[in-house]
Amino acid sequence: MRSLPARRLAAVALTAAASVVALAGPASAHVTVNPGAASQGGYTAVDFRVPNESDSAGTVKLEVNLPLDHPLASVRTLPLPGWTATVEKAKLDKPIKVHGNDVTEAVSKITWTADTGTRIAPGQFQEFRVSLGPLPTDTDNLVFKTLQTYDNGDVARWIDESKDGQPEPAKPAPVLKLTKAAGGDGHGVTASPAAGAHGDSSDRASASGDADSSDSTARTLGVVGIVVGVIGTAVGVLGLRRRSGGSAS
């Protein structure tokens, strides 16, 4: 007679675990910067990774806004077949010093527009590579507010900033975290990502694969932890019921 509650508790635990696994994938489909970190004061190359979240429309334009409160003097795009990149600049309120020279303007926005017949189709993603630098030394992160336009006119606005201690917003802006430089040649060059910008496609695929693997591992560990917690709770409740039943008899 005591096996029936056990079966019910096991069924509840498995249902909860399945729900967690089903929800783990879609929550991660954000526009992101990869790799997600670089050294302050250096130069790096990053990919803006753009997943297509629509089941029926394709992405045909990407607008990435660069922060002018922490301006970047050097911004270059890597040519991407099927896409045209346009770079806009803005005048700085206060010039910045770069290698001893005054820089009075900086890139404020990069827009990639798909050529006719090109789009990021449902179920696909695309990476848009940019070389950046020198990275600022007076902040821990750079926020790139981004707009993703679909061929049906819909616009996904990836502009919300995450805050410590609060849940991640539904449409978080891509963020590049900046770490203290460990040393080097004085220019703070981030060698690994930059090399990818000039390397062959296998280098780029490897970097992309490493990032995907890291993201997947983190999500898997999180899901496993939740599932173990659910099962542990079920076992605990079953144990209490058994002790209660034993005391009653």
trRosetta pair geometry for C-beta under 8 A, 3 or more apart (Angstrom, degrees):
i j d omega theta_ij theta_ji phi_ij phi_ji
1 4 6.7 -39 -175 9 44 110
2 5 6.5 -47 -168 34 54 105
2 6 6.8 55 141 -19 72 109
2 241 7.9 158 -148 120 99 111
2 242 6.7 66 -161 -103 140 88
2 245 6.9 -174 -101 75 119 173
3 6 5.3 -59 -155 39 43 118
3 7 6.2 46 151 -24 74 102
4 7 5.8 -51 -149 32 32 110
4 8 6.5 31 154 -17 64 104
5 8 5.5 -56 -148 38 36 112
5 9 6.2 34 156 -19 70 105
5 238 6.7 157 122 -119 106 84
5 241 6.1 -101 129 121 160 165
6 9 5.9 -55 -147 37 30 109
6 10 6.3 30 154 -19 64 107
6 238 5.7 65 -103 -132 76 134
7 10 5.7 -55 -148 37 31 112
7 11 6.4 33 153 -22 65 105
8 11 5.7 -54 -150 34 32 112
8 12 6.5 32 152 -19 65 103
9 12 5.7 -51 -150 34 34 112
9 13 6.4 35 153 -20 65 105
9 234 4.3 143 168 -166 105 104
9 235 7.8 145 139 -64 137 34
9 237 6.2 -173 -123 79 136 117
9 238 5.4 -136 42 -63 169 107
10 13 5.7 -54 -149 36 33 112
10 14 6.3 28 155 -16 66 107
10 234 6.7 127 -79 156 39 149
11 14 5.9 -56 -146 39 30 108
11 15 6.2 32 155 -21 65 107
12 15 5.8 -57 -148 36 30 111
12 16 6.4 28 156 -17 65 106
12 234 6.4 166 76 -102 105 123
13 16 5.9 -58 -151 37 29 109
13 17 6.3 29 153 -19 65 108
13 227 8.0 87 172 -165 90 70
13 230 5.0 146 -143 134 79 102
13 231 4.8 83 -167 -94 140 62
13 233 7.8 168 -100 65 103 87
13 234 4.3 -68 -61 -25 123 154
14 17 5.6 -53 -145 37 33 113
14 18 6.3 35 155 -21 66 104
15 18 5.8 -54 -149 35 30 111
15 19 6.5 32 152 -21 63 105
16 19 5.7 -55 -151 33 33 113
16 20 6.6 33 152 -20 65 103
16 227 7.9 159 104 -117 89 60
16 230 4.6 -169 95 -145 135 152
17 20 5.8 -54 -152 33 33 111
17 21 6.5 31 153 -17 66 105
17 226 7.6 155 -116 108 65 90
17 227 4.2 57 -123 -122 108 100
17 230 5.9 -157 -60 63 82 146
17 231 7.5 21 -59 -46 127 96
18 21 5.8 -54 -149 37 33 110
18 22 6.2 33 154 -21 66 107
19 22 5.7 -56 -147 36 31 111
19 23 6.4 18 158 -11 65 110
20 23 6.1 -66 -149 42 28 102
20 24 6.4 43 153 -44 65 101
20 223 5.6 150 132 -140 111 84
20 226 5.0 -174 -147 104 160 139
20 227 6.4 -151 62 -64 144 80
20 230 7.8 -156 -17 -23 139 142
21 24 5.7 -43 -149 8 32 119
21 223 5.7 75 -92 -158 67 138
21 227 7.9 28 -48 -67 96 122
22 25 7.5 -59 -177 20 32 101
23 26 6.7 -67 -157 43 47 100
23 27 6.2 45 157 -28 78 115
24 27 6.4 -70 -159 30 26 112
24 28 7.3 12 159 -15 61 112
24 219 5.2 121 174 -180 116 111
24 222 7.2 156 -128 85 118 110
24 223 5.1 -31 -78 -74 152 122
25 28 6.5 -80 -167 31 32 103
25 29 7.5 35 150 -37 68 102
25 219 7.8 84 -83 173 45 154
26 29 5.7 -45 -158 6 46 118
28 215 6.4 127 -173 174 141 120
28 219 6.2 -56 -53 -82 147 138
29 51 4.7 -105 -160 87 88 151
29 53 5.4 129 133 -96 132 100
30 51 7.5 57 45 29 14 115
30 158 6.9 123 -169 -128 88 125
30 171 7.8 156 -130 -145 99 43
30 172 5.9 1 -152 55 148 96
30 174 7.7 163 140 -80 103 73
31 48 6.5 6 -178 180 100 91
31 49 6.9 170 -153 83 51 56
31 50 5.3 4 -114 -107 95 69
31 51 7.4 -145 -76 24 54 72
31 146 5.2 -110 109 86 155 150
31 148 6.3 -174 -57 -50 137 129
31 156 7.9 148 -22 111 119 123
31 158 4.7 -74 41 -68 124 173
31 174 5.4 -77 119 -53 88 109
32 36 7.0 -45 175 -87 107 102
32 48 7.6 169 85 -153 35 50
32 49 5.0 -11 61 54 85 105
32 174 5.4 147 -140 -120 25 98
33 36 5.7 113 87 -112 85 58
33 46 5.1 -2 -171 173 94 138
33 47 7.4 147 -158 75 47 47
33 48 6.2 -27 -99 -99 63 61
33 49 7.7 175 -95 12 12 85
33 144 6.6 107 -62 25 123 133
33 174 4.5 115 -31 172 89 114
33 175 6.6 -131 22 73 123 26
33 176 4.7 -74 115 -71 161 84
34 46 6.4 142 70 -165 36 82
34 47 4.8 -25 66 61 94 97
34 49 5.2 36 2 -22 125 122
34 127 7.5 -67 55 -130 121 119
34 207 7.5 138 142 145 106 100
34 208 7.2 76 125 -113 147 61
34 211 4.6 33 -153 -134 127 167
35 38 7.2 128 84 -61 103 80
35 46 6.8 -107 42 -119 53 86
35 192 8.0 34 -6 100 146 114
35 193 5.7 -118 19 -81 110 124
35 207 7.3 -93 -48 -173 93 108
35 211 6.4 -151 -99 -88 64 117
36 175 7.3 37 -160 91 96 73
36 176 6.6 -162 -166 -124 46 50
36 177 5.9 36 144 16 84 100
36 211 7.9 131 -19 -136 90 114
37 176 7.1 148 -101 -173 26 65
37 177 4.4 -29 -103 73 85 98
37 178 7.3 171 -155 -82 70 19
37 179 5.8 38 179 -17 115 112
38 42 6.6 -135 162 72 101 109
38 44 4.1 -90 -132 -28 143 162
38 46 7.4 -91 -43 -63 133 114
38 132 8.0 132 65 76 171 115
38 135 5.9 169 107 -57 119 164
38 176 6.2 -6 15 175 107 113
38 177 7.8 147 22 81 57 53
38 178 6.3 -28 72 -111 72 64
38 179 7.3 -175 93 24 24 85
38 190 4.7 -71 -152 -56 94 163
38 193 6.8 -65 -100 25 108 148
39 42 4.4 46 81 12 102 132
39 44 7.6 143 33 -54 71 121
39 135 7.0 143 93 56 48 139
39 178 7.2 58 177 -161 14 72
39 179 5.8 -52 -106 72 54 83
39 180 7.4 -16 -148 121 80 19
39 181 4.4 79 179 -96 119 75
39 182 7.3 -92 -117 5 132 74
39 188 5.2 -149 117 -178 118 97
39 190 5.1 168 21 -75 97 97
40 135 5.7 -127 -137 106 37 107
40 136 6.7 -49 -147 101 89 43
40 137 4.5 99 165 -111 119 64
40 178 4.8 80 -73 169 81 113
40 179 6.7 -137 -15 82 86 30
40 180 6.0 -20 23 -111 121 34
40 181 5.6 -109 62 -30 75 88
40 188 6.7 -66 97 -170 47 151
41 134 5.7 -12 -168 176 40 115
41 135 6.1 -40 7 69 16 80
41 136 7.9 -19 -65 150 49 12
41 137 4.9 31 -59 -72 93 109
41 181 5.4 -57 50 -32 119 138
41 187 7.7 -178 142 166 92 33
41 188 3.6 100 102 12 95 168
42 133 6.4 -66 133 -123 41 120
42 134 6.5 -146 137 -146 2 81
42 135 5.7 -3 55 24 55 109
42 181 6.3 133 -34 -98 110 120
42 184 7.6 40 -94 56 123 159
42 187 6.5 85 -122 130 71 67
42 188 3.2 -125 -65 126 83 84
42 189 4.9 167 -157 -92 107 16
42 190 4.8 123 116 -25 139 78
43 74 7.0 -21 -118 78 115 132
43 131 6.9 15 177 180 105 93
43 132 6.8 177 -153 91 64 46
43 133 3.1 -42 -106 -57 76 163
43 134 6.1 -67 -64 -100 74 56
43 135 7.3 176 -86 -16 28 87
43 187 7.2 -18 0 150 100 107
43 188 7.6 123 0 94 57 77
43 189 5.3 -15 43 -123 89 75
43 190 6.6 -141 83 27 43 81
43 194 6.0 63 112 -90 93 136
44 131 7.5 -172 100 -148 33 58
44 132 5.9 -12 63 60 75 90
44 133 6.6 133 14 -63 55 104
44 135 6.8 19 9 -42 107 128
44 189 7.9 152 -67 -168 59 54
44 190 3.9 4 -88 55 99 133
44 193 4.7 33 -166 78 92 132
44 194 5.7 -112 -134 -55 38 87
45 78 7.7 57 -158 -39 123 125
45 129 6.1 17 175 -175 105 102
45 130 6.9 178 -151 90 65 37
45 131 4.7 -31 -96 -96 87 70
45 132 7.4 150 -98 14 34 72
45 193 4.8 -168 57 143 71 90
45 194 4.9 125 -4 -106 100 43
45 196 5.9 -152 82 69 128 91
45 197 3.6 -156 -105 -50 167 121
46 129 7.2 175 91 -144 34 60
46 130 6.0 -16 61 61 78 85
46 132 6.6 -7 12 7 106 121
46 176 6.4 -76 -88 -101 165 129
46 193 6.4 2 -74 -178 56 142
47 127 4.0 -14 -169 -168 125 113
47 128 6.6 130 -160 59 65 38
47 129 5.1 -33 -96 -90 74 72
47 130 7.9 149 -97 17 28 71
47 204 8.0 109 -66 -158 137 99
47 207 7.8 140 -6 113 130 122
47 208 7.1 -11 40 -90 167 93
48 62 7.0 154 113 160 136 144
48 64 5.9 -110 -89 -81 163 144
48 127 6.9 148 69 -157 45 56
48 128 4.5 -19 55 60 100 99
48 129 7.9 -161 16 -74 70 25
48 130 7.0 36 -16 1 101 114
48 144 7.3 -107 -104 113 119 151
48 146 7.1 162 -162 -109 133 148
48 174 6.4 -79 -131 -66 90 176
49 125 6.2 21 180 165 84 129
49 126 7.8 175 -150 89 48 36
49 127 5.2 -19 -99 -101 68 84
49 208 7.8 138 -99 -132 125 97
49 211 7.8 -167 -43 115 154 146
50 59 6.3 -156 144 132 126 171
50 62 5.8 -95 -80 -98 159 140
50 120 6.3 -126 109 -58 108 172
50 125 6.0 168 86 -161 47 80
50 126 5.3 -14 60 60 101 80
50 127 7.4 172 17 -87 75 33
50 128 6.8 33 -8 -5 117 106
50 148 6.3 161 -152 -113 118 125
51 120 8.0 175 -174 158 21 138
51 124 7.9 179 -149 107 58 35
51 125 4.2 -39 -99 -96 58 111
52 58 6.4 -31 -135 -136 144 53
52 59 5.2 -138 -101 -13 95 108
52 120 4.5 -177 -59 126 116 102
52 121 6.3 -163 41 98 170 23
52 122 5.6 -130 119 -104 126 32
52 123 6.9 -25 72 25 112 27
52 124 5.5 32 17 63 124 67
52 125 6.5 -155 -2 -85 73 52
53 156 6.8 94 37 -80 129 156
54 57 4.2 -24 124 50 158 85
54 58 7.4 -124 68 -61 122 23
54 59 7.9 154 21 -50 113 75
54 122 5.9 -93 96 -95 67 95
54 150 5.7 63 -13 -118 154 148
54 152 7.7 -180 -168 23 162 124
54 154 7.0 134 -81 64 138 144
55 122 5.4 66 -149 -140 29 141
56 122 6.7 37 -43 -60 15 141
56 152 7.3 35 107 -37 96 148
57 122 7.4 98 54 -60 32 98
57 150 4.0 56 134 174 131 128
57 151 5.5 -170 -166 50 92 76
57 152 4.1 -92 -104 0 135 113
57 154 6.3 127 70 30 165 118
58 119 3.3 65 139 145 134 136
58 120 5.8 163 -169 69 83 46
58 121 5.0 -32 -107 -100 113 46
58 122 6.9 -94 -82 -29 69 65
58 150 6.5 140 76 -153 28 78
58 151 5.0 18 60 3 81 121
59 62 7.0 36 167 -58 121 92
59 114 7.6 135 117 -37 62 135
59 119 6.0 150 65 -172 45 82
59 120 3.8 -2 47 46 107 110
59 126 7.4 -142 78 20 130 122
59 148 5.7 -45 -131 -177 119 100
59 149 7.0 110 -153 76 68 45
59 150 5.8 -57 -93 -98 49 62
59 151 7.7 -142 -90 -22 4 81
60 113 7.2 18 152 -159 76 61
60 114 4.3 -98 -152 29 67 127
60 118 7.7 122 -128 96 77 70
60 119 5.1 -40 -80 -111 79 96
60 120 7.9 -148 -58 19 38 75
60 149 6.1 -60 64 101 77 92
60 150 6.8 86 11 -161 88 22
60 151 4.8 89 -22 -71 130 85
61 111 6.8 -9 -169 -172 99 94
61 112 6.8 167 -152 88 49 60
61 113 5.2 -2 -109 -110 91 66
61 114 6.7 -109 -62 2 54 85
61 147 7.8 -8 114 110 98 93
61 148 7.6 158 88 -158 61 37
61 149 3.9 4 58 50 104 119
62 111 7.2 166 86 -153 50 49
62 112 4.6 7 53 51 97 104
62 128 6.2 -157 84 -25 151 157
62 146 6.8 -13 -170 -169 87 107
62 147 7.4 162 -155 84 41 56
62 148 5.8 -3 -108 -108 75 68
62 149 7.5 -147 -67 22 35 79
63 109 6.2 -7 -171 -171 91 114
63 110 7.5 165 -152 85 45 47
63 111 4.9 -8 -104 -105 77 84
63 146 6.6 159 85 -155 57 56
63 147 4.3 5 53 51 109 100
63 149 7.6 54 -6 -16 100 106
64 109 6.8 157 82 -155 49 62
64 110 4.8 -6 58 58 101 93
64 111 7.8 -171 23 -77 65 40
64 128 7.6 -170 -24 95 138 140
64 130 7.8 -123 83 -34 157 154
64 144 5.2 -4 -168 174 97 117
64 145 8.0 146 -157 80 47 41
64 146 5.1 -11 -105 -105 66 93
64 174 7.7 -30 -132 43 107 133
65 108 6.8 -19 -152 161 74 68
65 109 5.1 -25 -106 -100 60 88
65 144 6.4 160 69 -166 56 59
65 145 4.6 -12 52 65 120 87
65 146 7.0 -153 16 -75 77 44
66 71 7.7 74 132 -134 112 55
66 72 6.1 -87 -179 25 137 115
66 75 6.8 -78 -75 -93 164 155
66 106 7.2 -119 108 137 130 105
66 107 5.4 54 34 105 153 87
66 108 5.9 -148 54 -150 92 22
66 109 6.6 -153 11 -73 82 33
66 110 7.2 65 -32 -9 107 91
66 142 7.9 -12 -155 177 72 121
66 144 6.5 -14 -98 -117 49 89
67 70 5.0 24 106 45 121 85
67 71 7.4 -131 104 -76 65 40
67 142 5.7 -148 19 -156 129 84
67 143 6.0 84 -61 57 126 71
67 144 7.3 -100 -26 -83 86 53
68 71 5.5 17 -146 -79 51 91
68 90 6.0 -44 -101 76 140 133
68 92 6.9 -169 -170 -111 101 76
68 106 6.4 157 -123 70 77 119
68 108 5.9 -3 -65 -111 114 92
70 136 4.2 -82 -166 -19 109 157
70 138 7.1 -161 -114 68 106 92
70 139 5.2 -71 -88 14 150 144
70 142 6.1 -126 84 -106 134 93
71 92 5.8 -55 -40 -100 162 125
71 96 5.9 -166 66 -7 116 144
71 103 7.5 -164 114 110 132 122
71 106 3.6 170 -167 -3 117 170
71 136 7.9 102 51 -65 40 115
72 75 5.4 88 107 -59 119 102
72 106 5.9 124 57 -167 46 121
72 107 6.4 -36 74 45 96 99
72 132 5.3 -45 -160 -161 151 92
72 133 6.6 70 -160 36 101 8
72 134 7.6 -171 -142 58 71 33
72 135 7.3 -9 -110 -98 101 47
72 136 7.9 -96 -79 -33 71 87
73 96 6.7 -133 -63 83 110 121
73 98 4.5 -14 -20 -67 172 162
73 103 4.6 -82 -116 -125 114 170
73 106 6.1 -79 -92 -109 40 98
73 133 7.4 -41 56 111 82 51
73 134 6.7 13 32 21 109 73
74 98 7.9 153 -24 -169 95 152
74 131 7.1 -44 134 119 100 96
74 132 7.1 140 92 -161 75 30
74 133 5.1 -14 63 71 112 74
74 134 7.2 63 25 -20 108 51
75 87 6.7 161 103 -142 114 131
75 106 7.7 91 -9 -176 121 78
75 107 4.0 -69 39 17 148 153
75 110 7.1 -139 156 -60 130 121
75 130 6.4 -13 -165 -175 84 113
75 131 7.2 159 -153 83 35 63
75 132 5.9 10 -107 -108 73 68
76 130 6.9 154 79 -160 44 63
76 131 4.4 -3 57 51 96 109
77 80 7.9 -73 162 -8 106 97
77 85 4.3 -134 114 147 167 168
77 87 6.9 -159 -14 -61 118 113
77 110 6.3 148 -72 -151 123 134
77 112 7.9 168 -151 -80 146 100
77 128 7.5 -32 -147 175 104 92
77 129 7.2 122 -162 88 58 61
77 130 5.6 -32 -102 -104 61 76
77 131 7.9 -144 -66 19 18 76
78 129 3.9 -1 28 82 130 112
78 130 7.1 -130 0 -73 84 30
78 131 7.4 100 -47 -23 89 91
78 197 6.0 -148 -72 -154 129 88
79 85 7.7 -133 -110 10 47 121
80 83 4.4 -1 90 49 108 119
80 85 7.3 93 24 -40 100 110
80 112 7.1 7 51 -143 136 131
80 126 7.8 86 -176 176 144 117
80 128 6.4 -67 -37 -119 157 69
80 129 7.5 146 -65 25 109 85
82 114 6.4 -9 151 -150 88 76
82 115 5.2 -126 -161 32 50 108
82 117 7.8 -103 -139 90 103 81
82 118 3.6 155 -177 -117 112 152
83 112 4.8 5 178 -174 124 105
83 113 6.8 148 -158 71 71 35
83 114 5.7 -41 -101 -101 76 50
83 115 6.7 -124 -75 -11 25 84
83 118 6.6 -136 -61 126 66 148
83 128 7.5 -100 123 -108 163 103
84 112 7.1 152 75 -154 39 54
84 113 5.1 -23 60 61 93 90
84 115 6.5 101 -22 -64 97 84
85 110 6.2 -14 -165 -172 101 99
85 111 7.2 151 -154 80 50 46
85 112 5.2 -22 -95 -96 72 75
85 128 7.9 141 -94 -161 117 114
86 110 7.2 155 79 -158 49 50
86 111 4.7 -13 58 60 100 97
86 112 7.9 -178 19 -77 70 30
86 113 7.1 24 -3 -3 111 109
87 107 5.6 -53 -171 -130 105 116
87 109 7.7 165 -154 90 43 52
87 110 5.5 -14 -104 -106 70 77
88 107 7.0 106 77 -156 46 67
88 108 5.4 -55 105 61 95 92
88 109 4.5 7 49 57 116 92
88 110 7.6 -157 21 -74 75 33
88 111 7.4 45 -13 -6 107 103
89 105 4.9 58 164 156 118 118
89 106 6.5 177 -148 95 86 19
89 107 5.5 -58 -96 -96 72 44
89 108 6.2 118 -148 2 21 89
90 105 6.4 -178 88 -153 30 88
90 106 6.7 -24 57 63 75 65
90 108 3.9 55 -7 -44 116 136
91 104 6.5 -18 -148 150 76 88
91 105 5.2 -50 -103 -97 44 94
92 95 6.0 122 85 -90 127 38
92 96 6.7 -85 170 -10 170 90
92 103 7.3 64 7 116 148 76
92 104 5.7 -153 39 -175 101 41
92 105 5.9 -162 -11 -95 86 32
92 106 5.9 61 -62 1 112 100
95 102 4.4 10 164 -169 144 99
95 103 6.0 152 -164 68 83 42
95 104 4.9 -37 -100 -90 100 65
96 102 7.6 136 70 -153 31 53
96 103 5.1 -24 64 58 82 102
96 106 7.7 30 22 -55 127 127
97 100 6.7 2 -173 -111 102 14
97 101 7.0 143 -153 68 60 31
97 102 6.5 -37 -96 -93 61 50
97 103 7.4 165 -100 11 11 87
98 101 5.8 -34 69 63 73 85
98 103 5.0 32 8 -24 119 127
98 134 6.4 169 -132 17 99 113
103 106 6.8 66 143 -68 119 88
107 110 6.8 22 169 -54 126 89
110 128 8.0 164 122 148 129 133
110 130 6.7 -156 -5 -98 174 137
112 128 5.5 -122 -34 -121 157 142
114 118 4.2 -153 -172 94 100 95
114 119 5.4 57 -173 -85 170 55
114 120 8.0 -138 -79 -13 138 70
115 118 4.8 58 58 15 74 126
119 151 5.9 -40 -114 -36 147 130
120 124 5.3 -152 -173 94 74 105
120 125 6.5 20 -160 -135 127 23
120 126 4.7 -114 -93 -11 118 115
121 124 4.8 62 60 14 74 128
127 204 7.8 175 87 176 149 116
127 208 6.7 -107 -49 -100 156 126
129 196 8.0 -137 -137 118 136 101
129 197 6.1 164 164 -117 130 85
129 204 7.7 -70 -71 -128 143 126
131 194 7.0 67 -129 -127 101 82
131 197 5.4 61 -75 -134 104 167
132 135 6.6 64 124 -75 104 86
134 187 7.6 -125 -106 -173 118 74
134 188 7.0 81 -152 66 107 118
135 142 7.4 -110 -147 -32 97 135
135 178 5.8 179 157 -119 129 122
135 188 7.4 -113 46 120 97 130
136 139 5.3 34 99 28 128 98
136 142 7.4 131 27 -74 110 107
136 178 7.1 -56 71 -106 74 173
139 142 7.0 102 102 -68 130 64
139 178 6.4 80 97 40 70 140
140 177 6.6 -16 155 -155 78 75
140 178 5.6 -163 -165 58 30 87
141 175 5.2 2 180 -175 128 106
141 176 6.4 158 -159 81 71 47
141 177 4.9 -34 -100 -108 96 51
141 178 5.9 -167 -81 8 33 85
142 175 7.0 155 77 -157 47 57
142 176 4.6 -5 54 56 99 101
142 178 6.7 77 -17 -37 88 113
143 161 5.9 -20 -130 -106 153 105
143 173 5.1 54 -173 109 97 135
143 174 7.6 142 -158 83 51 50
143 175 5.5 -21 -102 -103 66 81
144 173 6.2 176 72 170 45 100
144 174 4.7 -24 62 74 104 101
144 175 7.4 -174 18 -83 77 31
144 176 7.1 52 -16 -9 112 99
145 158 6.9 173 -160 99 51 66
145 159 4.2 39 -150 -122 108 80
145 173 4.8 -51 -95 -122 57 131
146 158 4.2 -6 66 67 94 114
146 159 7.2 -163 39 -68 45 66
146 173 6.4 141 11 -141 83 74
146 174 5.8 42 -13 5 133 108
147 155 5.8 -13 -170 -171 102 109
147 156 7.3 153 -160 78 50 52
147 157 5.8 -13 -109 -110 78 63
147 158 7.2 -163 -78 28 28 76
147 159 7.7 10 -68 -50 74 108
148 155 6.9 147 76 -161 48 56
148 156 4.2 -11 61 57 106 102
148 158 6.6 53 -10 -10 105 110
149 153 7.8 -35 -167 -151 91 23
149 154 7.5 159 -153 88 50 47
149 155 5.2 -18 -101 -104 71 81
150 153 6.9 -27 78 43 83 23
150 154 4.4 8 40 59 123 91
150 155 7.4 -147 13 -73 79 36
150 156 7.6 72 -28 -13 102 94
156 171 6.6 -168 178 -130 85 125
157 171 5.8 66 86 143 63 155
158 171 5.1 -131 -106 173 48 91
158 172 6.6 0 -162 88 85 36
158 173 5.4 125 143 -105 77 47
158 174 6.6 42 139 -21 132 78
159 171 6.7 17 29 118 59 112
159 173 5.3 32 -137 -73 22 107
160 169 3.6 -96 121 106 144 161
160 170 7.1 73 24 50 154 61
160 171 5.2 107 9 79 111 73
160 172 5.5 -73 78 -101 90 41
160 173 6.2 -176 58 -20 35 83
161 169 7.6 66 59 3 23 139
161 172 7.4 76 -122 -147 17 75
161 173 5.9 -19 -81 27 60 119
162 166 7.4 -176 -169 76 64 95
162 168 5.6 -25 -112 -124 116 69
162 169 6.4 -141 -86 6 65 91
162 172 5.4 12 -48 -131 100 123
162 175 7.2 -79 27 -26 112 148
163 166 4.5 29 76 31 96 126
168 172 5.7 -48 -176 -51 96 135
169 172 5.1 137 61 -73 91 73
172 175 7.6 -54 157 -15 110 106
181 184 6.6 -82 178 13 115 114
181 188 4.4 -80 -103 -124 148 105
184 187 7.0 -84 115 52 119 62
184 188 6.1 135 56 -97 136 33
184 189 6.6 -159 159 38 150 72
185 189 6.9 1 42 15 110 107
189 194 6.4 -47 -180 5 98 158
190 193 5.4 9 122 36 115 105
190 194 5.9 135 85 -19 72 103
191 194 6.1 -78 -149 44 25 108
191 195 6.0 26 164 -27 68 110
192 195 6.0 -57 -150 28 25 110
192 196 7.0 29 153 -23 59 101
192 207 8.0 149 154 -105 99 117
193 196 5.5 -52 -161 25 39 117
193 197 7.3 44 147 -27 66 95
193 207 7.3 107 -114 -142 65 147
194 197 5.7 -45 -164 17 43 114
194 198 7.5 11 152 3 67 101
195 198 6.4 -74 -160 48 40 92
195 199 5.6 46 147 -39 76 114
195 203 7.0 -109 123 -176 90 148
196 199 5.3 -54 -131 28 34 117
196 203 5.1 -165 -123 136 71 112
196 204 5.6 115 -174 -89 101 65
196 207 5.1 3 -113 -27 150 154
199 202 7.7 -88 144 65 111 68
199 203 3.4 3 116 34 142 158
199 204 6.7 175 82 -37 100 76
200 203 5.7 111 56 4 58 98
200 204 7.6 -121 111 2 38 91
201 204 5.5 -56 -151 40 41 111
201 205 6.0 42 151 -22 72 105
202 205 5.6 -52 -142 38 33 111
202 206 6.2 38 155 -24 65 104
203 206 5.7 -55 -151 33 29 112
203 207 6.5 26 153 -16 64 105
204 207 5.8 -54 -150 36 33 109
204 208 6.3 31 153 -17 66 108
205 208 5.6 -56 -147 40 32 111
205 209 6.0 34 154 -22 66 108
206 209 5.6 -55 -145 37 29 111
206 210 6.4 32 155 -22 64 103
207 210 5.8 -51 -149 32 31 111
207 211 6.6 27 154 -15 63 105
208 211 5.9 -57 -152 37 32 108
208 212 6.2 30 152 -18 66 108
209 212 5.6 -55 -145 39 32 111
209 213 6.1 35 155 -22 66 106
210 213 5.7 -55 -147 35 29 112
210 214 6.3 30 154 -20 64 105
211 214 5.7 -53 -148 35 32 111
211 215 6.4 30 154 -16 65 105
212 215 5.8 -56 -148 38 31 109
212 216 6.1 29 154 -19 66 110
213 216 5.7 -57 -145 39 29 111
213 217 6.1 31 156 -22 65 107
214 217 5.8 -53 -146 34 28 111
214 218 6.5 27 156 -18 63 106
215 218 5.9 -58 -152 35 29 110
215 219 6.4 25 154 -15 65 108
216 219 5.8 -58 -149 39 31 109
216 220 6.1 31 154 -22 66 108
217 220 5.7 -56 -146 36 29 111
217 221 6.3 27 158 -17 65 106
218 221 6.0 -55 -148 36 28 108
218 222 6.4 29 154 -19 62 107
219 222 5.7 -57 -151 36 32 113
219 223 6.3 30 154 -18 66 106
220 223 5.8 -56 -149 37 31 110
220 224 6.2 32 154 -20 66 106
221 224 5.6 -52 -145 36 32 113
221 225 6.4 35 155 -22 64 105
222 225 5.8 -55 -153 33 30 112
222 226 6.6 26 153 -15 64 105
223 226 5.9 -57 -151 37 33 108
223 227 6.2 31 154 -19 68 107
224 227 5.7 -56 -146 38 31 111
224 228 6.2 31 156 -19 66 106
225 228 5.9 -54 -147 36 29 110
225 229 6.4 31 154 -20 62 107
226 229 5.6 -55 -152 35 32 114
226 230 6.5 33 152 -20 66 103
227 230 5.8 -53 -150 34 33 110
227 231 6.4 26 155 -13 66 107
228 231 5.9 -57 -146 41 31 107
228 232 6.0 35 154 -23 66 109
229 232 5.6 -55 -144 36 28 113
229 233 6.4 31 156 -20 63 104
230 233 5.9 -55 -153 33 30 111
230 234 6.6 29 151 -18 64 105
231 234 5.6 -54 -151 35 35 113
231 235 6.4 34 153 -19 67 104
232 235 5.8 -54 -148 36 32 110
232 236 6.3 34 153 -21 65 106
233 236 5.6 -55 -149 35 31 113
233 237 6.4 31 155 -18 65 103
234 237 5.9 -54 -150 36 31 109
234 238 6.4 32 152 -19 64 107
235 238 5.6 -55 -150 36 32 114
235 239 6.4 35 152 -22 65 104
236 239 5.7 -53 -151 33 32 112
236 240 6.6 32 153 -19 65 103
237 240 5.7 -53 -151 34 34 111
237 241 6.5 33 152 -19 66 104
238 241 5.7 -55 -151 35 32 111
238 242 6.4 32 152 -20 65 105
239 242 5.7 -54 -149 34 32 111
239 243 6.4 29 155 -16 66 105
240 243 5.9 -56 -148 38 31 108
240 244 6.1 34 153 -21 66 108
241 244 5.5 -54 -145 37 31 113
241 245 6.2 32 155 -20 65 106
242 245 5.7 -54 -147 36 30 111
242 246 6.3 31 153 -20 64 106
243 246 5.6 -54 -148 36 31 112
243 247 6.4 32 154 -20 65 104
244 247 5.9 -56 -151 34 30 110
244 248 6.5 30 152 -22 64 107
245 248 5.7 -54 -149 32 32 113
245 249 6.6 26 156 -16 64 106
246 249 6.0 -60 -152 36 32 106
